[in-house]
Amino acid sequence: MTDIIELFSDDKIVKRIQDKLPKLFHIADLESQRAGKIGMEVGSVRERIIVSLLIYKFGEKNVETAIPITTGS
């Protein structure tokens, strides 16, 4: 299995993330705007972007996606 450190140490991957992540986050901001203000749901959209990156890099079977938004105590 590829190590997560590679996401931060491989110059090619770092450059690609630096190029694409701000663009994707900007799109998330635009999609989450209501009356000119960014709504709280932008966090969930950004989370899906990051999870998609992890799935792309490590494969779906290696990324846990069935995590509840909130947990009961």
mmCIF file of the N, C-alpha and C atoms, coordinates in Angstrom:
data_MODEL
# 
_entry.id   MODEL 
# 
loop_
_atom_site.group_PDB 
_atom_site.id 
_atom_site.type_symbol 
_atom_site.label_atom_id 
_atom_site.label_alt_id 
_atom_site.label_comp_id 
_atom_site.label_asym_id 
_atom_site.label_entity_id 
_atom_site.label_seq_id 
_atom_site.pdbx_PDB_ins_code 
_atom_site.Cartn_x 
_atom_site.Cartn_y 
_atom_site.Cartn_z 
_atom_site.occupancy 
_atom_site.B_iso_or_equiv 
_atom_site.pdbx_formal_charge 
_atom_site.auth_seq_id 
_atom_site.auth_comp_id 
_atom_site.auth_asym_id 
_atom_site.auth_atom_id 
_atom_site.pdbx_PDB_model_num 
ATOM 1   N N  . MET A 1 1  ? 0.840   -1.184 0.000  1.00 0.00 ? 1  MET A N  1 
ATOM 2   C CA . MET A 1 1  ? 0.000   0.000  0.000  1.00 0.00 ? 1  MET A CA 1 
ATOM 3   C C  . MET A 1 1  ? 0.885   1.246  0.000  1.00 0.00 ? 1  MET A C  1 
ATOM 4   N N  . THR A 1 2  ? 0.484   2.230  -0.763 1.00 0.00 ? 2  THR A N  1 
ATOM 5   C CA . THR A 1 2  ? 1.216   3.484  -0.837 1.00 0.00 ? 2  THR A CA 1 
ATOM 6   C C  . THR A 1 2  ? 1.044   4.244  0.479  1.00 0.00 ? 2  THR A C  1 
ATOM 7   N N  . ASP A 1 3  ? 2.092   4.888  0.918  1.00 0.00 ? 3  ASP A N  1 
ATOM 8   C CA . ASP A 1 3  ? 2.086   5.623  2.169  1.00 0.00 ? 3  ASP A CA 1 
ATOM 9   C C  . ASP A 1 3  ? 1.517   7.022  1.969  1.00 0.00 ? 3  ASP A C  1 
ATOM 10  N N  . ILE A 1 4  ? 0.785   7.515  2.954  1.00 0.00 ? 4  ILE A N  1 
ATOM 11  C CA . ILE A 1 4  ? 0.197   8.854  2.848  1.00 0.00 ? 4  ILE A CA 1 
ATOM 12  C C  . ILE A 1 4  ? 1.284   9.934  2.805  1.00 0.00 ? 4  ILE A C  1 
ATOM 13  N N  . ILE A 1 5  ? 2.454   9.636  3.339  1.00 0.00 ? 5  ILE A N  1 
ATOM 14  C CA . ILE A 1 5  ? 3.570   10.590 3.304  1.00 0.00 ? 5  ILE A CA 1 
ATOM 15  C C  . ILE A 1 5  ? 3.905   10.965 1.863  1.00 0.00 ? 5  ILE A C  1 
ATOM 16  N N  . GLU A 1 6  ? 3.679   10.034 0.943  1.00 0.00 ? 6  GLU A N  1 
ATOM 17  C CA . GLU A 1 6  ? 3.966   10.292 -0.472 1.00 0.00 ? 6  GLU A CA 1 
ATOM 18  C C  . GLU A 1 6  ? 3.167   11.477 -1.002 1.00 0.00 ? 6  GLU A C  1 
ATOM 19  N N  . LEU A 1 7  ? 1.950   11.682 -0.458 1.00 0.00 ? 7  LEU A N  1 
ATOM 20  C CA . LEU A 1 7  ? 1.138   12.824 -0.900 1.00 0.00 ? 7  LEU A CA 1 
ATOM 21  C C  . LEU A 1 7  ? 1.833   14.147 -0.611 1.00 0.00 ? 7  LEU A C  1 
ATOM 22  N N  . PHE A 1 8  ? 2.718   14.154 0.388  1.00 0.00 ? 8  PHE A N  1 
ATOM 23  C CA . PHE A 1 8  ? 3.375   15.387 0.790  1.00 0.00 ? 8  PHE A CA 1 
ATOM 24  C C  . PHE A 1 8  ? 4.851   15.442 0.401  1.00 0.00 ? 8  PHE A C  1 
ATOM 25  N N  . SER A 1 9  ? 5.409   14.309 -0.034 1.00 0.00 ? 9  SER A N  1 
ATOM 26  C CA . SER A 1 9  ? 6.835   14.289 -0.335 1.00 0.00 ? 9  SER A CA 1 
ATOM 27  C C  . SER A 1 9  ? 7.149   14.126 -1.822 1.00 0.00 ? 9  SER A C  1 
ATOM 28  N N  . ASP A 1 10 ? 6.224   13.599 -2.596 1.00 0.00 ? 10 ASP A N  1 
ATOM 29  C CA . ASP A 1 10 ? 6.427   13.429 -4.034 1.00 0.00 ? 10 ASP A CA 1 
ATOM 30  C C  . ASP A 1 10 ? 6.131   14.757 -4.726 1.00 0.00 ? 10 ASP A C  1 
ATOM 31  N N  . ASP A 1 11 ? 7.158   15.381 -5.302 1.00 0.00 ? 11 ASP A N  1 
ATOM 32  C CA . ASP A 1 11 ? 7.010   16.713 -5.892 1.00 0.00 ? 11 ASP A CA 1 
ATOM 33  C C  . ASP A 1 11 ? 5.943   16.766 -6.981 1.00 0.00 ? 11 ASP A C  1 
ATOM 34  N N  . LYS A 1 12 ? 5.827   15.713 -7.774 1.00 0.00 ? 12 LYS A N  1 
ATOM 35  C CA . LYS A 1 12 ? 4.831   15.676 -8.847 1.00 0.00 ? 12 LYS A CA 1 
ATOM 36  C C  . LYS A 1 12 ? 3.411   15.685 -8.277 1.00 0.00 ? 12 LYS A C  1 
ATOM 37  N N  . ILE A 1 13 ? 3.195   14.892 -7.242 1.00 0.00 ? 13 ILE A N  1 
ATOM 38  C CA . ILE A 1 13 ? 1.873   14.827 -6.606 1.00 0.00 ? 13 ILE A CA 1 
ATOM 39  C C  . ILE A 1 13 ? 1.563   16.144 -5.895 1.00 0.00 ? 13 ILE A C  1 
ATOM 40  N N  . VAL A 1 14 ? 2.539   16.681 -5.185 1.00 0.00 ? 14 VAL A N  1 
ATOM 41  C CA . VAL A 1 14 ? 2.346   17.950 -4.471 1.00 0.00 ? 14 VAL A CA 1 
ATOM 42  C C  . VAL A 1 14 ? 1.965   19.053 -5.448 1.00 0.00 ? 14 VAL A C  1 
ATOM 43  N N  . LYS A 1 15 ? 2.659   19.140 -6.570 1.00 0.00 ? 15 LYS A N  1 
ATOM 44  C CA . LYS A 1 15 ? 2.361   20.159 -7.581 1.00 0.00 ? 15 LYS A CA 1 
ATOM 45  C C  . LYS A 1 15 ? 0.941   19.998 -8.124 1.00 0.00 ? 15 LYS A C  1 
ATOM 46  N N  . ARG A 1 16 ? 0.562   18.759 -8.374 1.00 0.00 ? 16 ARG A N  1 
ATOM 47  C CA . ARG A 1 16 ? -0.781  18.505 -8.909 1.00 0.00 ? 16 ARG A CA 1 
ATOM 48  C C  . ARG A 1 16 ? -1.861  18.907 -7.905 1.00 0.00 ? 16 ARG A C  1 
ATOM 49  N N  . ILE A 1 17 ? -1.636  18.578 -6.635 1.00 0.00 ? 17 ILE A N  1 
ATOM 50  C CA . ILE A 1 17 ? -2.589  18.955 -5.592 1.00 0.00 ? 17 ILE A CA 1 
ATOM 51  C C  . ILE A 1 17 ? -2.643  20.473 -5.454 1.00 0.00 ? 17 ILE A C  1 
ATOM 52  N N  . GLN A 1 18 ? -1.479  21.126 -5.464 1.00 0.00 ? 18 GLN A N  1 
ATOM 53  C CA . GLN A 1 18 ? -1.437  22.582 -5.358 1.00 0.00 ? 18 GLN A CA 1 
ATOM 54  C C  . GLN A 1 18 ? -2.156  23.255 -6.517 1.00 0.00 ? 18 GLN A C  1 
ATOM 55  N N  . ASP A 1 19 ? -2.150  22.633 -7.668 1.00 0.00 ? 19 ASP A N  1 
ATOM 56  C CA . ASP A 1 19 ? -2.812  23.190 -8.839 1.00 0.00 ? 19 ASP A CA 1 
ATOM 57  C C  . ASP A 1 19 ? -4.320  22.970 -8.797 1.00 0.00 ? 19 ASP A C  1 
ATOM 58  N N  . LYS A 1 20 ? -4.740  21.768 -8.440 1.00 0.00 ? 20 LYS A N  1 
ATOM 59  C CA . LYS A 1 20 ? -6.147  21.403 -8.559 1.00 0.00 ? 20 LYS A CA 1 
ATOM 60  C C  . LYS A 1 20 ? -7.004  21.704 -7.331 1.00 0.00 ? 20 LYS A C  1 
ATOM 61  N N  . LEU A 1 21 ? -6.445  21.551 -6.130 1.00 0.00 ? 21 LEU A N  1 
ATOM 62  C CA . LEU A 1 21 ? -7.249  21.709 -4.922 1.00 0.00 ? 21 LEU A CA 1 
ATOM 63  C C  . LEU A 1 21 ? -7.865  23.101 -4.793 1.00 0.00 ? 21 LEU A C  1 
ATOM 64  N N  . PRO A 1 22 ? -7.113  24.179 -5.010 1.00 0.00 ? 22 PRO A N  1 
ATOM 65  C CA . PRO A 1 22 ? -7.753  25.505 -4.918 1.00 0.00 ? 22 PRO A CA 1 
ATOM 66  C C  . PRO A 1 22 ? -8.893  25.688 -5.928 1.00 0.00 ? 22 PRO A C  1 
ATOM 67  N N  . LYS A 1 23 ? -8.730  25.151 -7.122 1.00 0.00 ? 23 LYS A N  1 
ATOM 68  C CA . LYS A 1 23 ? -9.790  25.266 -8.134 1.00 0.00 ? 23 LYS A CA 1 
ATOM 69  C C  . LYS A 1 23 ? -11.035 24.508 -7.690 1.00 0.00 ? 23 LYS A C  1 
ATOM 70  N N  . LEU A 1 24 ? -10.834 23.290 -7.184 1.00 0.00 ? 24 LEU A N  1 
ATOM 71  C CA . LEU A 1 24 ? -11.968 22.488 -6.731 1.00 0.00 ? 24 LEU A CA 1 
ATOM 72  C C  . LEU A 1 24 ? -12.643 23.125 -5.516 1.00 0.00 ? 24 LEU A C  1 
ATOM 73  N N  . PHE A 1 25 ? -11.854 23.675 -4.588 1.00 0.00 ? 25 PHE A N  1 
ATOM 74  C CA . PHE A 1 25 ? -12.428 24.345 -3.428 1.00 0.00 ? 25 PHE A CA 1 
ATOM 75  C C  . PHE A 1 25 ? -13.196 25.602 -3.853 1.00 0.00 ? 25 PHE A C  1 
ATOM 76  N N  . HIS A 1 26 ? -12.727 26.285 -4.874 1.00 0.00 ? 26 HIS A N  1 
ATOM 77  C CA . HIS A 1 26 ? -13.443 27.466 -5.374 1.00 0.00 ? 26 HIS A CA 1 
ATOM 78  C C  . HIS A 1 26 ? -14.800 27.059 -5.948 1.00 0.00 ? 26 HIS A C  1 
ATOM 79  N N  . ILE A 1 27 ? -14.814 25.963 -6.678 1.00 0.00 ? 27 ILE A N  1 
ATOM 80  C CA . ILE A 1 27 ? -16.085 25.459 -7.208 1.00 0.00 ? 27 ILE A CA 1 
ATOM 81  C C  . ILE A 1 27 ? -17.021 25.085 -6.059 1.00 0.00 ? 27 ILE A C  1 
ATOM 82  N N  . ALA A 1 28 ? -16.480 24.458 -5.015 1.00 0.00 ? 28 ALA A N  1 
ATOM 83  C CA . ALA A 1 28 ? -17.281 24.105 -3.839 1.00 0.00 ? 28 ALA A CA 1 
ATOM 84  C C  . ALA A 1 28 ? -17.873 25.360 -3.201 1.00 0.00 ? 28 ALA A C  1 
ATOM 85  N N  . ASP A 1 29 ? -17.061 26.410 -3.115 1.00 0.00 ? 29 ASP A N  1 
ATOM 86  C CA . ASP A 1 29 ? -17.551 27.681 -2.571 1.00 0.00 ? 29 ASP A CA 1 
ATOM 87  C C  . ASP A 1 29 ? -18.705 28.218 -3.399 1.00 0.00 ? 29 ASP A C  1 
ATOM 88  N N  . LEU A 1 30 ? -18.548 28.209 -4.711 1.00 0.00 ? 30 LEU A N  1 
ATOM 89  C CA . LEU A 1 30 ? -19.597 28.727 -5.593 1.00 0.00 ? 30 LEU A CA 1 
ATOM 90  C C  . LEU A 1 30 ? -20.883 27.920 -5.468 1.00 0.00 ? 30 LEU A C  1 
ATOM 91  N N  . GLU A 1 31 ? -20.751 26.605 -5.364 1.00 0.00 ? 31 GLU A N  1 
ATOM 92  C CA . GLU A 1 31 ? -21.932 25.750 -5.267 1.00 0.00 ? 31 GLU A CA 1 
ATOM 93  C C  . GLU A 1 31 ? -22.621 25.862 -3.909 1.00 0.00 ? 31 GLU A C  1 
ATOM 94  N N  . SER A 1 32 ? -21.906 26.346 -2.904 1.00 0.00 ? 32 SER A N  1 
ATOM 95  C CA . SER A 1 32 ? -22.459 26.428 -1.555 1.00 0.00 ? 32 SER A CA 1 
ATOM 96  C C  . SER A 1 32 ? -22.931 27.830 -1.197 1.00 0.00 ? 32 SER A C  1 
ATOM 97  N N  . GLN A 1 33 ? -22.923 28.733 -2.154 1.00 0.00 ? 33 GLN A N  1 
ATOM 98  C CA . GLN A 1 33 ? -23.331 30.112 -1.882 1.00 0.00 ? 33 GLN A CA 1 
ATOM 99  C C  . GLN A 1 33 ? -24.842 30.264 -1.920 1.00 0.00 ? 33 GLN A C  1 
ATOM 100 N N  . ARG A 1 34 ? -25.331 31.032 -0.955 1.00 0.00 ? 34 ARG A N  1 
ATOM 101 C CA . ARG A 1 34 ? -26.734 31.434 -0.917 1.00 0.00 ? 34 ARG A CA 1 
ATOM 102 C C  . ARG A 1 34 ? -26.745 32.920 -0.582 1.00 0.00 ? 34 ARG A C  1 
ATOM 103 N N  . ALA A 1 35 ? -27.346 33.699 -1.420 1.00 0.00 ? 35 ALA A N  1 
ATOM 104 C CA . ALA A 1 35 ? -27.427 35.155 -1.223 1.00 0.00 ? 35 ALA A CA 1 
ATOM 105 C C  . ALA A 1 35 ? -26.040 35.769 -1.040 1.00 0.00 ? 35 ALA A C  1 
ATOM 106 N N  . GLY A 1 36 ? -25.063 35.259 -1.805 1.00 0.00 ? 36 GLY A N  1 
ATOM 107 C CA . GLY A 1 36 ? -23.727 35.824 -1.776 1.00 0.00 ? 36 GLY A CA 1 
ATOM 108 C C  . GLY A 1 36 ? -22.845 35.376 -0.622 1.00 0.00 ? 36 GLY A C  1 
ATOM 109 N N  . LYS A 1 37 ? -23.357 34.492 0.234  1.00 0.00 ? 37 LYS A N  1 
ATOM 110 C CA . LYS A 1 37 ? -22.578 34.016 1.376  1.00 0.00 ? 37 LYS A CA 1 
ATOM 111 C C  . LYS A 1 37 ? -22.395 32.509 1.266  1.00 0.00 ? 37 LYS A C  1 
ATOM 112 N N  . ILE A 1 38 ? -21.232 32.048 1.699  1.00 0.00 ? 38 ILE A N  1 
ATOM 113 C CA . ILE A 1 38 ? -20.930 30.620 1.643  1.00 0.00 ? 38 ILE A CA 1 
ATOM 114 C C  . ILE A 1 38 ? -21.585 29.937 2.839  1.00 0.00 ? 38 ILE A C  1 
ATOM 115 N N  . GLY A 1 39 ? -22.353 28.893 2.569  1.00 0.00 ? 39 GLY A N  1 
ATOM 116 C CA . GLY A 1 39 ? -23.052 28.163 3.617  1.00 0.00 ? 39 GLY A CA 1 
ATOM 117 C C  . GLY A 1 39 ? -22.172 27.120 4.288  1.00 0.00 ? 39 GLY A C  1 
ATOM 118 N N  . MET A 1 40 ? -22.661 26.618 5.401  1.00 0.00 ? 40 MET A N  1 
ATOM 119 C CA . MET A 1 40 ? -21.903 25.629 6.175  1.00 0.00 ? 40 MET A CA 1 
ATOM 120 C C  . MET A 1 40 ? -21.673 24.334 5.416  1.00 0.00 ? 40 MET A C  1 
ATOM 121 N N  . GLU A 1 41 ? -22.532 24.027 4.467  1.00 0.00 ? 41 GLU A N  1 
ATOM 122 C CA . GLU A 1 41 ? -22.407 22.775 3.712  1.00 0.00 ? 41 GLU A CA 1 
ATOM 123 C C  . GLU A 1 41 ? -21.134 22.716 2.877  1.00 0.00 ? 41 GLU A C  1 
ATOM 124 N N  . VAL A 1 42 ? -20.445 23.845 2.740  1.00 0.00 ? 42 VAL A N  1 
ATOM 125 C CA . VAL A 1 42 ? -19.195 23.858 1.984  1.00 0.00 ? 42 VAL A CA 1 
ATOM 126 C C  . VAL A 1 42 ? -18.190 22.884 2.604  1.00 0.00 ? 42 VAL A C  1 
ATOM 127 N N  . GLY A 1 43 ? -18.241 22.708 3.908  1.00 0.00 ? 43 GLY A N  1 
ATOM 128 C CA . GLY A 1 43 ? -17.332 21.770 4.575  1.00 0.00 ? 43 GLY A CA 1 
ATOM 129 C C  . GLY A 1 43 ? -17.530 20.351 4.088  1.00 0.00 ? 43 GLY A C  1 
ATOM 130 N N  . SER A 1 44 ? -18.781 19.945 3.918  1.00 0.00 ? 44 SER A N  1 
ATOM 131 C CA . SER A 1 44 ? -19.076 18.602 3.422  1.00 0.00 ? 44 SER A CA 1 
ATOM 132 C C  . SER A 1 44 ? -18.623 18.430 1.982  1.00 0.00 ? 44 SER A C  1 
ATOM 133 N N  . VAL A 1 45 ? -18.784 19.459 1.174  1.00 0.00 ? 45 VAL A N  1 
ATOM 134 C CA . VAL A 1 45 ? -18.352 19.396 -0.224 1.00 0.00 ? 45 VAL A CA 1 
ATOM 135 C C  . VAL A 1 45 ? -16.829 19.297 -0.296 1.00 0.00 ? 45 VAL A C  1 
ATOM 136 N N  . ARG A 1 46 ? -16.142 20.085 0.517  1.00 0.00 ? 46 ARG A N  1 
ATOM 137 C CA . ARG A 1 46 ? -14.678 20.029 0.547  1.00 0.00 ? 46 ARG A CA 1 
ATOM 138 C C  . ARG A 1 46 ? -14.202 18.669 1.044  1.00 0.00 ? 46 ARG A C  1 
ATOM 139 N N  . GLU A 1 47 ? -14.912 18.131 2.022  1.00 0.00 ? 47 GLU A N  1 
ATOM 140 C CA . GLU A 1 47 ? -14.561 16.796 2.526  1.00 0.00 ? 47 GLU A CA 1 
ATOM 141 C C  . GLU A 1 47 ? -14.659 15.761 1.414  1.00 0.00 ? 47 GLU A C  1 
ATOM 142 N N  . ARG A 1 48 ? -15.707 15.827 0.613  1.00 0.00 ? 48 ARG A N  1 
ATOM 143 C CA . ARG A 1 48 ? -15.865 14.874 -0.492 1.00 0.00 ? 48 ARG A CA 1 
ATOM 144 C C  . ARG A 1 48 ? -14.732 15.017 -1.504 1.00 0.00 ? 48 ARG A C  1 
ATOM 145 N N  . ILE A 1 49 ? -14.263 16.239 -1.724 1.00 0.00 ? 49 ILE A N  1 
ATOM 146 C CA . ILE A 1 49 ? -13.135 16.466 -2.635 1.00 0.00 ? 49 ILE A CA 1 
ATOM 147 C C  . ILE A 1 49 ? -11.886 15.756 -2.101 1.00 0.00 ? 49 ILE A C  1 
ATOM 148 N N  . ILE A 1 50 ? -11.608 15.926 -0.816 1.00 0.00 ? 50 ILE A N  1 
ATOM 149 C CA . ILE A 1 50 ? -10.422 15.318 -0.227 1.00 0.00 ? 50 ILE A CA 1 
ATOM 150 C C  . ILE A 1 50 ? -10.544 13.794 -0.192 1.00 0.00 ? 50 ILE A C  1 
ATOM 151 N N  . VAL A 1 51 ? -11.720 13.290 0.137  1.00 0.00 ? 51 VAL A N  1 
ATOM 152 C CA . VAL A 1 51 ? -11.935 11.840 0.142  1.00 0.00 ? 51 VAL A CA 1 
ATOM 153 C C  . VAL A 1 51 ? -11.754 11.279 -1.262 1.00 0.00 ? 51 VAL A C  1 
ATOM 154 N N  . SER A 1 52 ? -12.223 12.002 -2.259 1.00 0.00 ? 52 SER A N  1 
ATOM 155 C CA . SER A 1 52 ? -12.034 11.561 -3.644 1.00 0.00 ? 52 SER A CA 1 
ATOM 156 C C  . SER A 1 52 ? -10.551 11.481 -4.005 1.00 0.00 ? 52 SER A C  1 
ATOM 157 N N  . LEU A 1 53 ? -9.781  12.447 -3.548 1.00 0.00 ? 53 LEU A N  1 
ATOM 158 C CA . LEU A 1 53 ? -8.333  12.423 -3.770 1.00 0.00 ? 53 LEU A CA 1 
ATOM 159 C C  . LEU A 1 53 ? -7.716  11.183 -3.127 1.00 0.00 ? 53 LEU A C  1 
ATOM 160 N N  . LEU A 1 54 ? -8.116  10.894 -1.902 1.00 0.00 ? 54 LEU A N  1 
ATOM 161 C CA . LEU A 1 54 ? -7.580  9.723  -1.201 1.00 0.00 ? 54 LEU A CA 1 
ATOM 162 C C  . LEU A 1 54 ? -7.986  8.424  -1.885 1.00 0.00 ? 54 LEU A C  1 
ATOM 163 N N  . ILE A 1 55 ? -9.218  8.341  -2.349 1.00 0.00 ? 55 ILE A N  1 
ATOM 164 C CA . ILE A 1 55 ? -9.675  7.148  -3.068 1.00 0.00 ? 55 ILE A CA 1 
ATOM 165 C C  . ILE A 1 55 ? -8.895  6.989  -4.371 1.00 0.00 ? 55 ILE A C  1 
ATOM 166 N N  . TYR A 1 56 ? -8.674  8.082  -5.073 1.00 0.00 ? 56 TYR A N  1 
ATOM 167 C CA . TYR A 1 56 ? -7.902  8.042  -6.319 1.00 0.00 ? 56 TYR A CA 1 
ATOM 168 C C  . TYR A 1 56 ? -6.498  7.516  -6.061 1.00 0.00 ? 56 TYR A C  1 
ATOM 169 N N  . LYS A 1 57 ? -5.884  7.996  -4.979 1.00 0.00 ? 57 LYS A N  1 
ATOM 170 C CA . LYS A 1 57 ? -4.501  7.640  -4.685 1.00 0.00 ? 57 LYS A CA 1 
ATOM 171 C C  . LYS A 1 57 ? -4.362  6.236  -4.094 1.00 0.00 ? 57 LYS A C  1 
ATOM 172 N N  . PHE A 1 58 ? -5.237  5.873  -3.153 1.00 0.00 ? 58 PHE A N  1 
ATOM 173 C CA . PHE A 1 58 ? -5.067  4.637  -2.402 1.00 0.00 ? 58 PHE A CA 1 
ATOM 174 C C  . PHE A 1 58 ? -6.054  3.535  -2.759 1.00 0.00 ? 58 PHE A C  1 
ATOM 175 N N  . GLY A 1 59 ? -7.091  3.849  -3.532 1.00 0.00 ? 59 GLY A N  1 
ATOM 176 C CA . GLY A 1 59 ? -8.086  2.855  -3.903 1.00 0.00 ? 59 GLY A CA 1 
ATOM 177 C C  . GLY A 1 59 ? -9.252  2.843  -2.929 1.00 0.00 ? 59 GLY A C  1 
ATOM 178 N N  . GLU A 1 60 ? -10.408 2.531  -3.449 1.00 0.00 ? 60 GLU A N  1 
ATOM 179 C CA . GLU A 1 60 ? -11.641 2.577  -2.660 1.00 0.00 ? 60 GLU A CA 1 
ATOM 180 C C  . GLU A 1 60 ? -11.619 1.617  -1.475 1.00 0.00 ? 60 GLU A C  1 
ATOM 181 N N  . LYS A 1 61 ? -11.000 0.462  -1.653 1.00 0.00 ? 61 LYS A N  1 
ATOM 182 C CA . LYS A 1 61 ? -10.986 -0.526 -0.567 1.00 0.00 ? 61 LYS A CA 1 
ATOM 183 C C  . LYS A 1 61 ? -10.083 -0.107 0.594  1.00 0.00 ? 61 LYS A C  1 
ATOM 184 N N  . ASN A 1 62 ? -9.206  0.876  0.377  1.00 0.00 ? 62 ASN A N  1 
ATOM 185 C CA . ASN A 1 62 ? -8.276  1.312  1.418  1.00 0.00 ? 62 ASN A CA 1 
ATOM 186 C C  . ASN A 1 62 ? -8.687  2.613  2.103  1.00 0.00 ? 62 ASN A C  1 
ATOM 187 N N  . VAL A 1 63 ? -9.829  3.177  1.723  1.00 0.00 ? 63 VAL A N  1 
ATOM 188 C CA . VAL A 1 63 ? -10.296 4.429  2.317  1.00 0.00 ? 63 VAL A CA 1 
ATOM 189 C C  . VAL A 1 63 ? -11.661 4.180  2.948  1.00 0.00 ? 63 VAL A C  1 
ATOM 190 N N  . GLU A 1 64 ? -11.764 4.432  4.244  1.00 0.00 ? 64 GLU A N  1 
ATOM 191 C CA . GLU A 1 64 ? -13.023 4.260  4.968  1.00 0.00 ? 64 GLU A CA 1 
ATOM 192 C C  . GLU A 1 64 ? -13.915 5.458  4.705  1.00 0.00 ? 64 GLU A C  1 
ATOM 193 N N  . THR A 1 65 ? -15.060 5.219  4.076  1.00 0.00 ? 65 THR A N  1 
ATOM 194 C CA . THR A 1 65 ? -15.972 6.323  3.737  1.00 0.00 ? 65 THR A CA 1 
ATOM 195 C C  . THR A 1 65 ? -17.275 6.256  4.507  1.00 0.00 ? 65 THR A C  1 
ATOM 196 N N  . ALA A 1 66 ? -17.533 5.186  5.213  1.00 0.00 ? 66 ALA A N  1 
ATOM 197 C CA . ALA A 1 66 ? -18.787 5.033  5.953  1.00 0.00 ? 66 ALA A CA 1 
ATOM 198 C C  . ALA A 1 66 ? -18.632 5.561  7.371  1.00 0.00 ? 66 ALA A C  1 
ATOM 199 N N  . ILE A 1 67 ? -18.229 6.810  7.483  1.00 0.00 ? 67 ILE A N  1 
ATOM 200 C CA . ILE A 1 67 ? -18.048 7.440  8.786  1.00 0.00 ? 67 ILE A CA 1 
ATOM 201 C C  . ILE A 1 67 ? -19.206 8.425  8.991  1.00 0.00 ? 67 ILE A C  1 
ATOM 202 N N  . PRO A 1 68 ? -19.930 8.304  10.116 1.00 0.00 ? 68 PRO A N  1 
ATOM 203 C CA . PRO A 1 68 ? -21.051 9.221  10.347 1.00 0.00 ? 68 PRO A CA 1 
ATOM 204 C C  . PRO A 1 68 ? -20.581 10.660 10.542 1.00 0.00 ? 68 PRO A C  1 
ATOM 205 N N  . ILE A 1 69 ? -21.426 11.599 10.176 1.00 0.00 ? 69 ILE A N  1 
ATOM 206 C CA . ILE A 1 69 ? -21.098 13.011 10.339 1.00 0.00 ? 69 ILE A CA 1 
ATOM 207 C C  . ILE A 1 69 ? -20.993 13.358 11.823 1.00 0.00 ? 69 ILE A C  1 
ATOM 208 N N  . THR A 1 70 ? -21.900 12.826 12.605 1.00 0.00 ? 70 THR A N  1 
ATOM 209 C CA . THR A 1 70 ? -21.857 13.044 14.042 1.00 0.00 ? 70 THR A CA 1 
ATOM 210 C C  . THR A 1 70 ? -21.862 11.686 14.737 1.00 0.00 ? 70 THR A C  1 
ATOM 211 N N  . THR A 1 71 ? -21.325 11.651 15.923 1.00 0.00 ? 71 THR A N  1 
ATOM 212 C CA . THR A 1 71 ? -21.334 10.416 16.698 1.00 0.00 ? 71 THR A CA 1 
ATOM 213 C C  . THR A 1 71 ? -22.008 10.672 18.035 1.00 0.00 ? 71 THR A C  1 
ATOM 214 N N  . GLY A 1 72 ? -22.757 9.701  18.479 1.00 0.00 ? 72 GLY A N  1 
ATOM 215 C CA . GLY A 1 72 ? -23.439 9.825  19.767 1.00 0.00 ? 72 GLY A CA 1 
ATOM 216 C C  . GLY A 1 72 ? -22.500 9.480  20.908 1.00 0.00 ? 72 GLY A C  1 
ATOM 217 N N  . SER A 1 73 ? -22.689 10.141 22.027 1.00 0.00 ? 73 SER A N  1 
ATOM 218 C CA . SER A 1 73 ? -21.833 9.874  23.193 1.00 0.00 ? 73 SER A CA 1 
ATOM 219 C C  . SER A 1 73 ? -22.519 8.962  24.172 1.00 0.00 ? 73 SER A C  1 
# 
